[in-house]
Amino acid sequence: MLIAFTAAFSSQAQSQKKAWTLEECIRDAIDSNIAVQQADINRKMLSNTYVQSKINLLPTLSVTPSYGFNFGYSINPVNYTFIKQNSQTFLPTGQANLNIFMGLTQLNLIKKDKYDFQAANSDYLNTINNTVLNVTNLFLQIVLNKELVKAAQKQVNISQSQLDVAKSKIRAGTMAESAIYDFEAQLARDQATVISQQNSNDLSILALQIALQLPDMASIDVIVPEINIGEVMSFDHLNAHDIYQYALLNQPSIKSAQARVLSALYSIKIAKGNLSPTFSISYNTRDDYFNKASTTNITGFTSTPPYIQSTETPTSAKDQFNQNFANNISINMNLPLFTGWQRMTAIANAKLQYKIQQLNIQAADNTLQQNVYQAYANAKGYAQAYSANLKALESQQKAFEVAQKRYDAGLAAAYELEQTRDALARSESNAIQAKYNYIFSVKVLDFYQGKPITLN
């Protein structure tokens, strides 16, 4: 009853698993991979910076209204006389500023920000490429392990069949009873191999789950595609140099390094531009309102101090805004004479940064060349290894068939048959491993040639 319930539960769990194709894995990894998301955010930020640097060419405009309530002794902001009573002020001001010339730093900053954005965008594409290669490798590792599990299970079936035959011979009296222990031991070893291969398969699935950032770590399986290799790739018309030259023009890692070199070049121009005088034009406007403001009206004269007779009439807000309105236009120049050598240090550091970026592009070039030549050598070597292992498997299969016939005829001992079968199992495992090493190496070459990654 317990066994039946366990089997039913396992079957239900299997049916709830989602089976993923390679294309689905790649799409999901691109959407959920943290490194891809970080690279995407970084390029969006630099895109905003690039747009802002162009907007900074426009004049600035600001309006600053100010309201104040004064207690006790204060100054009339209109005629600057002192009063000793509570009062209120309202001072609206406005300012506009336009940079006329700043040593071309703004134009060079726009170009620098443009190349920074291009570098970040290439970093984003490079992160996607690395993710695609990693997911493809993890996916193929699962497919490989599944085939190894099938191969191991096949050996278990053969061992079980041989054990059943041995039991029949013992019952018939044509085989010594002690011979059964060798077959039982072989069956146990083969069953252990199945368990080991299944554990490897589970770990490879776990690695893919982590790469896909899946919340449920027990709900994934892969669809094993029909991979028809056909004839092994010919390298007669394909060489590493041509692949490298193509990759050099198209790989985002190189484009990113190139963009950063140009960005560093404009950083030098910006630093040099800071030595130039700057010119700007400003426009300022202001108005004043004071609730205690008044107008003095002369009503007569006297022969005694204060000699003038007058009355005070409160000045209306409209009159104050008309009377106190002021404008100012100014042309400003700033000439940097000495700032503690900071500008010269900035120029020197910008030049050093430019040299660093030049070295970085050389390093990226060297890394790309090494990776392409290594991928080419791997593909060529794995192609040869795959062909050799197929021949070895074919020969070992024939050797096992001969050994089986000799054993059935009583011309070979059981241990001879087991040795031949072990050799066959190793040959089959080696052929499977060589097959997927070859497949992945070809996909890496496709990647550097700009071809889409697919198993179809």
HELIX and SHEET records of a PDB file:
HELIX    1   1 LEU A    2  GLN A   16  1                                  15    
HELIX    2   2 LEU A   22  SER A   32  1                                  11    
HELIX    3   3 ILE A   34  ILE A   55  1                                  22    
HELIX    4   4 THR A  105  ALA A  172  1                                  68    
HELIX    5   5 GLU A  177  ALA A  179  5                                   3    
HELIX    6   6 ILE A  180  LEU A  212  1                                  33    
HELIX    7   7 ALA A  240  ASN A  250  1                                  11    
HELIX    8   8 PRO A  252  GLY A  273  1                                  22    
HELIX    9   9 ALA A  317  ASN A  324  1                                   8    
HELIX   10  10 GLN A  342  ASP A  408  1                                  67    
HELIX   11  11 ALA A  414  TYR A  448  1                                  35    
SHEET    1   A 2 LYS A  18  TRP A  20  0                                        
SHEET    2   A 2 ILE A 220  VAL A 222  1                                        
SHEET    1   B 4 THR A  60  ASN A  70  0                                        
SHEET    2   B 4 SER A  87  PHE A 101 -1                                        
SHEET    3   B 4 THR A 278  ARG A 286 -1                                        
SHEET    4   B 4 ALA A 326  ASN A 334 -1                                        
SHEET    1   C 3 THR A  60  ASN A  70  0                                        
SHEET    2   C 3 SER A  87  PHE A 101 -1                                        
SHEET    3   C 3 TYR A 289  PHE A 290 -1                                        
SHEET    1   D 2 TYR A  73  ILE A  75  0                                        
SHEET    2   D 2 PHE A  82  LYS A  84 -1                                        
SHEET    1   E 2 SER A 294  PHE A 301  0                                        
SHEET    2   E 2 ILE A 308  PRO A 314 -1                                        
END                                                                             
